[in-house]
Amino acid sequence: MSKTNSEYANVINVCRDIFEKKTKDYGTAWRILRPSSLTDQLFIKAQRIRTIQETGENKVGENIEDEFVAIVNYCIMALIQLHETDLKEWELEPEEAIRLYKTYSNHAFELMQKKNHDYGEAWRDMRISSLTDLILQKLLRVKQIEDNDGTTIISEGIDANYYDMLNYSVFALIHMNVGKPANE
């Protein structure tokens, strides 16, 4: 499992680097988005991945690796929006945005370690297309929970689904060798 921990950290570093650069370019304009808007943005990204996987055509030119990175980052933004309700300012200092990013990516990492232990690294034998489908399934669940005003009877909440989508995206990126050192 130490290999998974290392690969996971490498992927998160790639994603965080992009988040940091976009924060410098755009600030934290994403803070204006409600969690449901972030869910819809996640849906667009995952649906685009599935369409490219099914058709083999990519007319926009951005690769699916970039879309999985975007899913990781949008999940973290959604978790921040969902949990950091005391933050009233839309614009965060870059250092604060990065601190929050690290907090939620660390929570995702800890969850991955627990689930990875219990599931015996089953994700390694999964296809990237299956990970995409699971992300879409989770998104449909989140949309239903949001439509039910966040209430569930027996199911996990919205945040658990965001964490799962984040981790499925990291697994897909590991499968695609994103963040792998050039000498390996």
PLY file of the C-alpha trace (Angstrom):
ply
format ascii 1.0
element vertex 184
property float x
property float y
property float z
element edge 183
property int vertex1
property int vertex2
end_header
0.00 0.00 0.00
2.96 2.34 0.32
3.08 2.41 -3.49
-0.53 3.58 -3.56
0.18 6.22 -0.91
3.08 7.57 -2.95
1.17 7.52 -6.24
-1.81 9.18 -4.57
0.39 11.94 -3.12
1.98 12.54 -6.52
-1.42 12.93 -8.19
-2.68 15.27 -5.46
0.48 17.36 -5.88
-0.28 17.74 -9.61
-3.89 18.70 -8.85
-2.91 21.13 -6.07
-0.32 22.79 -8.31
-3.03 23.50 -10.88
-5.39 24.73 -8.14
-2.67 27.07 -6.83
-1.91 28.49 -10.29
-5.59 29.01 -11.08
-6.05 30.67 -7.69
-3.30 33.12 -8.64
-4.93 33.72 -12.05
-8.59 33.91 -10.99
-8.60 34.33 -7.24
-11.30 32.32 -5.52
-14.15 33.28 -7.84
-15.46 29.70 -7.39
-16.56 30.74 -3.89
-19.66 32.33 -5.39
-20.86 28.88 -6.48
-23.28 26.95 -4.34
-22.48 23.27 -3.79
-25.26 22.35 -6.24
-23.59 24.46 -8.94
-20.32 22.67 -8.27
-22.18 19.36 -8.53
-23.42 20.41 -11.97
-19.89 21.42 -12.98
-18.64 18.02 -11.86
-21.40 16.38 -13.90
-20.31 18.27 -17.02
-16.70 17.13 -16.56
-17.61 13.48 -15.93
-20.10 13.41 -18.81
-17.44 14.79 -21.15
-15.03 12.05 -20.08
-17.67 9.39 -20.73
-18.56 10.84 -24.12
-14.90 10.82 -25.19
-14.48 7.27 -23.86
-17.54 6.07 -25.77
-16.98 7.91 -29.06
-13.20 8.03 -29.16
-13.54 11.62 -30.38
-12.23 14.69 -28.61
-13.20 17.82 -30.52
-12.29 20.33 -27.77
-8.73 19.03 -27.50
-8.37 18.98 -23.72
-7.44 15.49 -22.62
-9.40 13.42 -20.14
-6.55 13.54 -17.65
-7.20 17.28 -17.33
-10.88 16.57 -16.73
-10.11 14.08 -13.94
-7.80 16.69 -12.38
-10.67 19.18 -12.61
-12.97 16.68 -10.86
-10.49 16.36 -7.99
-10.27 20.13 -7.66
-14.01 20.78 -8.00
-14.70 18.11 -5.35
-12.37 19.91 -2.97
-14.03 23.24 -3.78
-17.43 21.66 -3.14
-16.27 20.24 0.19
-14.98 23.66 1.19
-18.28 25.28 0.22
-20.25 22.58 2.04
-18.29 22.66 5.30
-16.72 26.10 5.64
-19.98 27.95 6.19
-18.34 30.47 8.53
-16.34 31.90 5.62
-18.33 34.91 4.51
-15.87 36.41 2.05
-15.94 35.23 -1.54
-12.31 36.11 -2.04
-9.88 34.15 0.09
-6.22 34.86 0.41
-4.32 32.31 -1.70
-2.63 30.92 1.41
-6.02 30.29 3.04
-7.39 28.62 -0.09
-4.33 26.35 -0.24
-4.60 25.55 3.47
-8.23 24.51 3.01
-7.30 22.52 -0.10
-4.69 20.61 1.89
-7.15 19.98 4.74
-9.76 18.38 2.50
-7.27 16.52 0.30
-5.77 15.08 3.52
-9.23 13.93 4.64
-9.69 12.28 1.24
-6.30 10.58 1.56
-7.14 9.22 5.02
-10.48 7.90 3.75
-8.75 6.28 0.77
-6.30 4.51 3.08
-9.14 3.03 5.16
-11.20 1.94 2.18
-8.17 0.75 0.24
-7.26 -1.49 3.16
-10.75 -2.96 3.42
-11.25 -3.39 -0.34
-7.76 -4.76 -0.98
-6.85 -2.27 -3.70
-9.67 -3.53 -5.93
-9.48 -0.26 -7.89
-6.21 -1.45 -9.46
-8.18 -4.07 -11.42
-10.89 -1.63 -12.47
-11.15 0.02 -15.85
-10.97 3.80 -16.11
-14.39 3.67 -17.81
-15.82 1.97 -14.69
-14.36 4.69 -12.48
-16.01 7.25 -14.77
-19.36 5.46 -14.44
-19.03 5.35 -10.66
-18.34 9.08 -10.60
-21.45 9.71 -12.69
-23.49 7.45 -10.41
-22.27 9.37 -7.36
-23.15 12.64 -9.09
-26.69 11.47 -9.75
-26.95 10.47 -6.09
-25.70 13.88 -4.97
-28.17 15.64 -7.26
-31.00 13.59 -5.74
-29.84 14.35 -2.20
-29.59 18.05 -3.10
-33.11 17.90 -4.54
-34.19 16.39 -1.20
-32.72 19.41 0.62
-29.71 17.36 1.79
-31.84 14.84 3.67
-31.19 11.11 3.49
-32.96 8.28 5.27
-30.23 5.66 5.28
-27.61 6.78 2.79
-24.32 8.62 3.13
-24.45 12.37 2.83
-23.29 14.63 0.07
-19.76 15.03 1.42
-19.11 11.25 1.40
-20.02 11.19 -2.27
-17.69 14.10 -3.04
-14.86 12.27 -1.28
-15.56 9.09 -3.24
-15.59 10.97 -6.57
-12.34 12.67 -5.65
-10.72 9.33 -4.85
-12.08 7.60 -7.96
-10.58 10.44 -10.02
-7.21 10.04 -8.30
-7.33 6.30 -9.06
-8.08 7.04 -12.72
-5.16 9.47 -12.83
-2.87 6.86 -11.27
-3.98 4.41 -13.97
-3.05 7.07 -16.55
0.37 7.59 -14.93
-0.30 11.22 -14.02
2.24 12.41 -11.49
4.53 9.47 -12.11
8.19 10.51 -11.97
9.87 10.45 -15.38
12.53 7.99 -14.24
9.99 5.23 -13.42
0 1
1 2
2 3
3 4
4 5
5 6
6 7
7 8
8 9
9 10
10 11
11 12
12 13
13 14
14 15
15 16
16 17
17 18
18 19
19 20
20 21
21 22
22 23
23 24
24 25
25 26
26 27
27 28
28 29
29 30
30 31
31 32
32 33
33 34
34 35
35 36
36 37
37 38
38 39
39 40
40 41
41 42
42 43
43 44
44 45
45 46
46 47
47 48
48 49
49 50
50 51
51 52
52 53
53 54
54 55
55 56
56 57
57 58
58 59
59 60
60 61
61 62
62 63
63 64
64 65
65 66
66 67
67 68
68 69
69 70
70 71
71 72
72 73
73 74
74 75
75 76
76 77
77 78
78 79
79 80
80 81
81 82
82 83
83 84
84 85
85 86
86 87
87 88
88 89
89 90
90 91
91 92
92 93
93 94
94 95
95 96
96 97
97 98
98 99
99 100
100 101
101 102
102 103
103 104
104 105
105 106
106 107
107 108
108 109
109 110
110 111
111 112
112 113
113 114
114 115
115 116
116 117
117 118
118 119
119 120
120 121
121 122
122 123
123 124
124 125
125 126
126 127
127 128
128 129
129 130
130 131
131 132
132 133
133 134
134 135
135 136
136 137
137 138
138 139
139 140
140 141
141 142
142 143
143 144
144 145
145 146
146 147
147 148
148 149
149 150
150 151
151 152
152 153
153 154
154 155
155 156
156 157
157 158
158 159
159 160
160 161
161 162
162 163
163 164
164 165
165 166
166 167
167 168
168 169
169 170
170 171
171 172
172 173
173 174
174 175
175 176
176 177
177 178
178 179
179 180
180 181
181 182
182 183
